């Protein structure tokens, strides 16, 4: 009986010392990609495209952002390809919880409201979980 009590105490102590299940689940989450496609008010305006690309680099300073990739549209003759947008911003997050935090982060709000929205005619966003 004494031996059983010892094992129960050891298991209980180890339970408190080990990371919680929620933290472990969070670490094992698949990354999330936030894909933003932007159509400018002035079609293919290089100066405005570069302004969005430059400002978007600041998004790397938001917690949970693993990568920020920006670019210009790649023209295509294939019918299935939509090449009507002007600029893209693709952001990789550690988890969907970081995406939620990003959406209300002051850096994101400032770039969206002060740079992107004034230049954009249309914005389309796709969020996807990548299973690596």
N, C-alpha and C positions, 0 to 999 in steps of 0.2 A: 504494500500500500504506500509506503514511504517513497519507493522508487517511482510509482505512478504520479504522486504529487510533484516530484522533482521534474518529471517530463512535462507535466502540465504547466508548471512555472516556466520552464525553459521555452516551451512553445509559445506561451503568452508573451514573454519578454521579446522573443524573436519577432513575433507578430507586430509589436509596437516599433521595433527598430527597422523593419523592412519597409520599403516604399508602399504606399497604398495602391490598391488595385486601380483606382481612378488615375493616378499619376502614371502607372505602367501602361494603361490603355491609351492615355494621351500621347505617350512617347511612341507608341506603335501605330498611331494613326497614319493614314496615307496622306501625302501632300495634296494641297488644293491649288489649282491654277485659276486665276482670275484674268480672263481674256477680254480686253477692252478694244473695240474697233471704233474708230472715229472718222466721220465724214466732215470735212471742213466747210465752212460757209463759202470760202473761196477755194475752189477745186484745185488740188495739187499745189498749193502755195508752199514752196520750200521753206520760206522764212517761218511760217506758222507751224509747219511740221517740225522743224528744228526746235522751235520754242517749246512745243509739247514734249518732245524727246528729252530736251535738257531738263525741264521741270520735273519730269517723271523719274529721273535718276534720284531725286530726293526721297522717293518712296522707300528706298533701301534703308532709311533711318527709322522706319517704323518697326517695332518689335514683332517678331514672327515672320517678317518678310525674308525669305531665303534668297530670292533672285528677282531682279527687274530686268526685263528685256523689252526693248522698244524697236520699232522699225517702220519702214515705208512699205506700201503695198507692192507685191510682186505681180506685175501684169501677166495675164494668161489668156491664151486663145481657147482654152477649154471651156465649154459651156457650163460645166458643173462648178467652176471656180467663180466665186464672187470677188471681183477685183475692183469694186466700185469705191471702197473706203480709201482714206488717205494715209492714216497712221494707226499703228497698233501699240498697245502697252500690255505686256503679259507679265503677271506677277505670280510667283510661286510662294505659297505659305506652308508653314510646318503642319498646320491643321486647319480645320474649318473654324475652330474657335478664334484663331488668329485673324482669319478673314473677317469675322464679326467685329473684332476690336479695331481692325484697320478701317472699316467703313465709317467709324465715328472718330477716328484719330485726327487731331488738328492739322497735321501735315497733309493728309489725304484731302480733307475738306477744303483747305486753302488752295491746293493745286487744282482740284476739281472745279471750285467756284471762281477762282481768279484767273486760271490759265485755260483749262480745257473747255468748260462750258461757254465762255464768251467767243471762242473760236469755232465751236462745233455747230454744225447743222443737224447732225444726228450722232447718237452714241448707242452702241449695242454692246451688252456685256454677257459673257458666258462664264459660268463657274463650273468647274469639273473636278472630280476627285480622281487622281491618278493612282492606279494600283501598281506599285513598283515591285 
